[in-house]
Amino acid sequence: MAVIGLGYVGLPLGVAFAEAGYTVIGVDVDPAKVQAINDGRSFISDVSSESLASLVERGSLSATSDFSRLTECDAVSICVPTPLRKTGDPDISYIVTVTEELHKHVHPGMVLVLESTTYPGTTNELVLPRLETDTGLRAGESFFLAFSPERVDPGRKDWTTKTTPKVIGGVTPECVDVAMAYYGPAIETLVPVSSTDAAEMVKLLENTFRAVNIGLANEVLLMCDKLGLDVWEVIDAAATKPFGFMRFVPGPGLGGHCIPIDPLYLSWRLKSLNYSARFIELASDINSNMPRYWAQKVQDVLNDERKAVKGSKVLVLGVAYKKDVSDVRESPSLDIIRLLQAKGADVRYHDPYVSEIEHEGFEMASVLDLEPALLESDCVVIATDHSSYDWDMVQRLAPLVVDTRRAIKN
Ligand SMILES: NC(=O)c1ccc[n+]([C@@H]2O[C@H](COP(=O)([O-])OP(=O)(O)OC[C@H]3O[C@@H](n4cnc5c(N)ncnc54)[C@H](O)[C@@H]3O)[C@@H](O)[C@H]2O)c1
C-alpha cells in the first residue's frame, strides 16, 4: 500500500500501517523527506527515529518520489496539504495534482482514500469523475474510493493514529466496506458514515467547533478586560460545573495547519450556495485579531513604565503555534512579532523547538541563552507555553511580562 504526502499526518499513518503488517511505500515530492525516511531519520516528533528505522530495516516502510510505484499498490491514502490561497480561498491544487497521478496508476481492485481536510463535495465532485474518465473503471465495482478525515493532534501522547476512532465515508456502500477492510488492521475503531460528503463535513464540524469555542473564550477575555475581571478566574470557576460546560481558553490567537484554516473551507463552500456561515466568520474575525490585542497590551505595560514601544527590547517566548511542537504554520506569535516590529520594537524570540524561522518572509534565529536575554529585555511576551520553560525563572528575571497563556499562575 502507499501513503502520499509524508508530513504530520502521512508519516504517522504510514508507520501505523507498517506496524499493522502492511508493506508501505511512502510517496512525497520532497526529496529531503524521502531521503530522511529511507535513512530511518524521523522529522515528525510523534514518530521516533528508532521505530522508523526498525520498520525501514525490515522492509516494511520505504519512501520514494516516483509515482509509478503506485502500480504495485492495492491501496493508497492521500495526505497532502490543503492550505488557503492568499485570497483566503481553499487551495486544493495539491489534491488536484495527486488526482492526476492517481488517474495514471489506478487499476482494478485498488482502494483509494483521501485524508486531507477539505470542503464537502471534493471526493465526489473532483476526485471521482477524474478517476472514472478514460480509465474504463467504475467506483464501487472495479475500484473503491472513500474519504476518511485524519484527527491526529501533533504532540498528544494519550491518543494516537491507531487508537483515535476514524470516520470513513465511501462514494458507494461497497467503497466503505473495502476502505474499512483496508484500515481495519491499523486502526482500532472505525466509524462508517453514509457518504464522502458526510465524512468531509464531520472533520469541518470538529474543527469549526474548536475555532468557534476558542473565539468565544477570546471574546470573554476581551469582555472581562473591559469589566476589570480576571478571565481565568471566571473560566476556572465555570469549569467546575459538572455538566453543560466545556472548558476552552483564550490565548494569542489560532495557529497550525487546521483550526484557523479548515472552517474557512466550509464557509467558502457555503458562500457558493449563497449562505453566509456566520459563526465561522465571527470566530475567525475575533481569533485573527488577538495578536493585535496582545501587541497593544505590550504597548500599555511599557507605557505604564514610561517607555515607548519604539526602541524597546521585546523578547517573545515561543513561536510554535502550540506547546511542545516545532510547527510555526499560522502561528500567532509571528503576527505578534510583526505588529511589534511595525511599532518600532527591537524584537527577538526564544523557542527550544524552533532554532530559526524562514517562513513567509521571516528570517530570524532563536536567542540561544535565555537568562541574559530575559535580563536584557524591556518586556517579555509569553506566546507559547512550552513545558520545558522554567516560569519561576522567567518571572524572576523579566522586568515586565505579558502572558498570553497564563503560563505564570499568579
Ligand atoms: N497537521 C495536523 O495536525 C493535521 C491534523 C488533521 C488533518 N490534517 C490535514 O491533513 C493534511 C496534511 O496535513 P499535514 O499537516 O500532514 O501537512 P504537511 O505539510 O506536514 O505534509 C504534507 C506532505 O505532502 C507532501 N506533498 C505536497 N505535494 C505533494 C504531491 N503532489 N505529491 C506527494 N506529496 C506531496 C509535502 O512535501 C509534505 O511532506 C491537510 O489536509 C491537513 O489539513 C492535518
The ligand as an SDF file (V2000), in Angstrom:
LIG
                    3D

 44 48  0  0  0  0  0  0  0  0999 V2000
   -1.1740   18.6250   10.9520 N   0  0  0  0  0  0  0  0  0  0  0  0
   -2.2740   18.2510   11.5920 C   0  0  0  0  0  0  0  0  0  0  0  0
   -2.3460   18.3210   12.8000 O   0  0  0  0  0  0  0  0  0  0  0  0
   -3.4750   17.7070   10.8270 C   0  0  0  0  0  0  0  0  0  0  0  0
   -4.4700   17.0430   11.5350 C   0  0  0  0  0  0  0  0  0  0  0  0
   -5.5550   16.5380   10.8640 C   0  0  0  0  0  0  0  0  0  0  0  0
   -5.6630   16.7300    9.4910 C   0  0  0  0  0  0  0  0  0  0  0  0
   -4.7030   17.4090    8.7990 N   0  0  0  0  0  0  0  0  0  0  0  0
   -4.8550   17.5530    7.3560 C   0  0  0  0  0  0  0  0  0  0  0  0
   -4.0230   16.5800    6.7190 O   0  0  0  0  0  0  0  0  0  0  0  0
   -3.4870   17.1080    5.5050 C   0  0  0  0  0  0  0  0  0  0  0  0
   -1.9740   17.0530    5.5370 C   0  0  0  0  0  0  0  0  0  0  0  0
   -1.5120   17.8990    6.5840 O   0  0  0  0  0  0  0  0  0  0  0  0
   -0.0420   17.7900    7.1780 P   0  0  0  0  0  0  0  0  0  0  0  0
   -0.0390   18.6410    8.4000 O   0  0  0  0  0  0  0  0  0  0  0  0
    0.3890   16.3850    7.2560 O   0  0  0  0  0  0  0  0  0  0  0  0
    0.7910   18.5410    6.0330 O   0  0  0  0  0  0  0  0  0  0  0  0
    2.3730   18.5480    5.8560 P   0  0  0  0  0  0  0  0  0  0  0  0
    2.6950   19.7790    5.1000 O   0  0  0  0  0  0  0  0  0  0  0  0
    3.0470   18.2520    7.1480 O   0  0  0  0  0  0  0  0  0  0  0  0
    2.6350   17.2850    4.9190 O   0  0  0  0  0  0  0  0  0  0  0  0
    2.1950   17.2190    3.6020 C   0  0  0  0  0  0  0  0  0  0  0  0
    3.2340   16.4610    2.7760 C   0  0  0  0  0  0  0  0  0  0  0  0
    2.7340   16.3580    1.4370 O   0  0  0  0  0  0  0  0  0  0  0  0
    3.8270   16.4970    0.5570 C   0  0  0  0  0  0  0  0  0  0  0  0
    3.3240   16.8430   -0.7640 N   0  0  0  0  0  0  0  0  0  0  0  0
    2.9370   18.0540   -1.2410 C   0  0  0  0  0  0  0  0  0  0  0  0
    2.5150   17.9360   -2.5150 N   0  0  0  0  0  0  0  0  0  0  0  0
    2.6410   16.6310   -2.8480 C   0  0  0  0  0  0  0  0  0  0  0  0
    2.3600   15.8870   -4.0200 C   0  0  0  0  0  0  0  0  0  0  0  0
    1.8620   16.4610   -5.1100 N   0  0  0  0  0  0  0  0  0  0  0  0
    2.6330   14.5740   -4.0180 N   0  0  0  0  0  0  0  0  0  0  0  0
    3.1540   13.9650   -2.9140 C   0  0  0  0  0  0  0  0  0  0  0  0
    3.4130   14.6100   -1.7700 N   0  0  0  0  0  0  0  0  0  0  0  0
    3.1640   15.9300   -1.7390 C   0  0  0  0  0  0  0  0  0  0  0  0
    4.6890   17.5550    1.2070 C   0  0  0  0  0  0  0  0  0  0  0  0
    6.0170   17.5140    0.7310 O   0  0  0  0  0  0  0  0  0  0  0  0
    4.5790   17.1800    2.6900 C   0  0  0  0  0  0  0  0  0  0  0  0
    5.5900   16.2870    3.0640 O   0  0  0  0  0  0  0  0  0  0  0  0
   -4.0600   18.5150    5.3840 C   0  0  0  0  0  0  0  0  0  0  0  0
   -5.2370   18.4730    4.6200 O   0  0  0  0  0  0  0  0  0  0  0  0
   -4.3930   18.8780    6.8060 C   0  0  0  0  0  0  0  0  0  0  0  0
   -5.4180   19.8470    6.8860 O   0  0  0  0  0  0  0  0  0  0  0  0
   -3.5940   17.8800    9.4480 C   0  0  0  0  0  0  0  0  0  0  0  0
  1  2  1  0
  2  3  2  0
  2  4  1  0
  4  5  1  0
  4 44  2  0
  5  6  2  0
  6  7  1  0
  7  8  2  0
  8  9  1  0
  8 44  1  0
  9 10  1  0
  9 42  1  0
 10 11  1  0
 11 12  1  0
 11 40  1  0
 12 13  1  0
 13 14  1  0
 14 15  2  0
 14 16  1  0
 14 17  1  0
 17 18  1  0
 18 19  2  0
 18 20  1  0
 18 21  1  0
 21 22  1  0
 22 23  1  0
 23 24  1  0
 23 38  1  0
 24 25  1  0
 25 26  1  0
 25 36  1  0
 26 27  1  0
 26 35  1  0
 27 28  2  0
 28 29  1  0
 29 30  1  0
 29 35  2  0
 30 31  1  0
 30 32  2  0
 32 33  1  0
 33 34  2  0
 34 35  1  0
 36 37  1  0
 36 38  1  0
 38 39  1  0
 40 41  1  0
 40 42  1  0
 42 43  1  0
M  CHG  2   8   1  16  -1
M  END
$$$$
